[in-house]
């Protein structure tokens, strides 16, 4: 979207400098200004609508994910709850759901717009200069390979980070819920270790 807007503004500026100003026509200037204002107004309205839809989608996905996860947790065995720490469950319920929710919203709202924008930018680039379009198309496989390699690494790091956050939340939950016992038996130093 921004690439197309940049090209449109550049082309518009060229038209303004090459056609509107030399002609001295007030009517061309008024039409040019109205068209330019219309483009900016349309862009603003589209951005506002997209923001609203993304927020609404985020809310709907978040509620649905929380409901499903809560239902799933209610069906888990007693053995499961004795193996898993409460803080870890709490972390999974809050942090992990937030990450999944954000990813889905980004994919659904931003992904579609990004694909359309990239296709439009490529077509525009091909119209402006075929050789540059071929150069861009030849670099695309390198981008895809780099994305695949980095995506795997980021996924591993993200999982490790979520596990660390779960452990930290579990320790926090356990120490705060057992605060009276820790104080009664002088276990503050052990709790800090």
N, C-alpha and C positions, 0 to 999 in steps of 0.2 A: 504494500500500500504506500509506504513512504517513498520507495523507489519510483513508483509511478507518479506520485505527487511531485517529486523532485524533477522528473522529466517534463511533466506537464507545466510546472512553474517555469522551467528553463525555456521550453518552447513558447510559452505565453509571453515571457519577457522578451524573447527574440521577436515575436510578432509585434509586441508593443513598441520596441525600439525601431524595427524595420518598417512597420506599416502604419501604426497609429500616430506616432510622433511626427514623422515626415509629412503625413497627409494634412496635419493641422485640423483635422475634422473633430469637432466636439462630439458629434453623434457617435463616431467610432470609439472615442474615449469613454463615453457613457456606457455604450454596449460592452466594451472590454471590461470596465469596472464592475458592471452588473454581473457579467459572466464569472469574473474572478470571485466576486463576493458570493455568488451562488455556489461555486465550487467549495469555498471555505465553509459556508453554511451547511452544505450537504455533508462535508467531511466531519464537521462538528456533530451533526445529528447522528451520523452513522457511528461515531465514536461513543456518543452518549448511549445509544441503543445497545451497542456491543457491550459496554460496561454494565448496563442494567441486566442484560441477558446473562452475562458471566456471573454476576452476583447472585442472581436468581438460581441459576444452574448450580452454583456452588452450594447454596443453601439446600436445595433439593437433594443433591448428591450426598451432602454431609448428613442430613437427617436419615436418609435411606441407609447409608453405610452404618451409622450408629445403631439403628434399629436392627439391622441384620446381624451385626456383631453381638449385640446384647442378647438377641434370641439364640445365637450360636453358643454364647457363653453359658446360657441357662441350661443348655442340653449337655454340657460337658460333665464328665463323671467327677465324683468326689476325689478320686485318685489324681485327676488332673490338677485340682485346686491344692492338693497337698504337695505336688511337685513344683508348681509355678508360684513364684512370689507375687504377692498382691501388687506391689509397686510396678513390677514388670507388666502385669495385666493392665494396670492403669496407664502406663506409658504407651502400651500398644493401642489401647482404646483411644487415647488422646492424640499423641504424636503421629503414630502410624496412620490413623484415619485422616488426619489433617494432610499428611503428605500425599496419600492416595487421592483424597478429594481435590487437592490443588493440581495434581497431575492430570486427573480426568477433566477438570475444568479447562486447564491449559490446552490439553489435547483437543477437546471438543470445540472450544470457542476460538482459541488461537491457531490450532493446527489447520483447520479448514481455511481460515482467512489467510494463513501463511502459504498454503499450497496454491490457492487462487492468486494471491499476490505474486508468488514466485513465477507461476505460469504466465501471468500478464506481463511481468517484468521481462521474462525471457522472450516473449513474442515481441514486445516493444524493442528490446535490444536487437533482435533479429531484423526487425524492420529498419532500425537505425544503422546497424553495421553487422553484416552477416559474419564477417571474420571474427569479430569480438564475441559474437554469440557462439561460434564454433569453439573458440578458446575457452569460454566459460563452460560449455558442455563437456569439453575434454577434461576439465579439472573436477567436475562433479563426482566421478567415481572415487577420486582420492578423498574427497570430503566424506563420502558414504563409508569408506573403509575406516577412516579416522574416527568417525562417529561410532561405528560398531565396536572398535577396539576400546575407545574411551568409555562408552556406555557400559560395557562389562565391568571395567574397573570402577566406575562411579557407583554402579549397583552394589558391588562388593563393599566399597567404602561406606555407602549409605547404610547397608545392613549392619556393618560393624558399629557405626555411629548410633544406630537405633538400639542395638544391643547394649551399648555402653549407657545410653540414656535410660534404658529400662532398668539396668542394674542400679544406677544412681537414684532413680525414682523409687525403686524397691527399698534401698537402704534408707532413704528419707522417710518413706512411709512407715517402715518398721521402727525406726528410731523415734519418730514422733508419736506413734501409737503406743510405744512402750516407754515413754518419757518418765512416767512415775517410777517404773521399775529400775530404769537406769539411774535415776537420782537416788532411789532408796538404797541401792547396793553400791553406789559410788562408781558406776561404770562409765562415767563420762569419757575417760581417756580411751577405754576400749571402743566406745562408740565412734570416737574420732579417728581411730586407727584404720 
